[in-house]
Amino acid sequence: MPQERDEIEEKIDEFLEGRPRSSYLAELRAALARRLEGTRAALKQTEDPKEQEKLRKEIAEMERQDEVLAREELITEFVEDSVRATVSWSLLKPEDDEGEA
């Protein structure tokens, strides 16, 4: 079974062509969420209008980045699951059966 898992993970990496896995994208989103939380806290604490405007722009950009990462994470997770299902199916089905169809 571990050898099959390695083969599946290899196929996923091949299919993603160097793009990050969904788990890594989730980690990036978590880090971004922490940064966003800190920036929102800083916005609440400052009374300087210029600093407030700067922080609002940063918050808007981070929210946009989070949306992009969330979409990419979902797409990548779907691709990973699809590859897992396809490769698992091909490992379960003997090649001899393919010629009979």
N, C-alpha and C positions, 0 to 999 in steps of 0.2 A: 504493500500500500504506500509506504513512504516514497518509493521510486515513482509510482504513478503520480503522487502529489508533486514531486520535483518536475516531472514532465509537464504537468498542467501549468505549474508556475512558470516554467520556461516558455511555454506557448503563449501565456499571457504577456510576458515580457517581450517576446517577439512581436506580438500583435500590437502592443502599445508603442513600439518603435522608439523607446527611450523616454517616452512621456511618463510622468510620475503616476504611481498607483493611487487609487482612491483613498487609501489609508493615509498616505503622505499629504494629500490635499486636505483631508480632514484635520491633520495636525497643523497645517498652515492656517486653516480657518480658525482653529482654536487659539493659535498665537495672535492672529489678527483680532479676534474677539477680546482677548486680554488687553491688547494695545488700544482698541476702541474704547473699552471700559475706562482705561486710564485717561484717555483724551477727553472723554465726556466728563470725568471727575475734574479734570483741569479746567474745563470750560465753566463748570459750576463755581469754581473757586476764584476765577479771575474777574476783575471788574474793568479791566482795560479793554475798550471797544476794539482796538486794533488786534489785540491778542484773541479776543472772542471771535472776530471774523476769521482770523487765521485758523483757529481751532475748528470752527464750523466747516471750513473748506476741507480740512484734514479729515474730519468725521465723514463728510459727504463722499470723499474719495475712498476712504476705508469701507464705507457701506457699499459702494459700487464694486470694489474689489471683492468683497464678501459674496455679493451676488454672482459675480463671474466665477469665483472659486466653487460656490455651491453648485452651479450648473455643470461645471467641469467635473466635479466630484461625482455627481449623479450619472453623467454620461460615462465616465470611466468605470464606475461601479457596474453599470449595465454591460459594458464591453467585457469586463472581467468575468461577470457571471455568465455571459453568453459563451465566452471561450471555455470556461470551466465545464459548462453543460455539454458543449460540442465535443471537447476532448474526452471528457468522462464517458460520453456515449460511445465514442469510437474505441475507447479502451475496453469497454464492456462487450462490445459487439465484435465477434471474431471476423477477421478479414475474409474467411472462406464463405461466409454468408453473403457477402457483397456480390459474388459472381452468380449466385442462384436467383437473384431478383430479376 
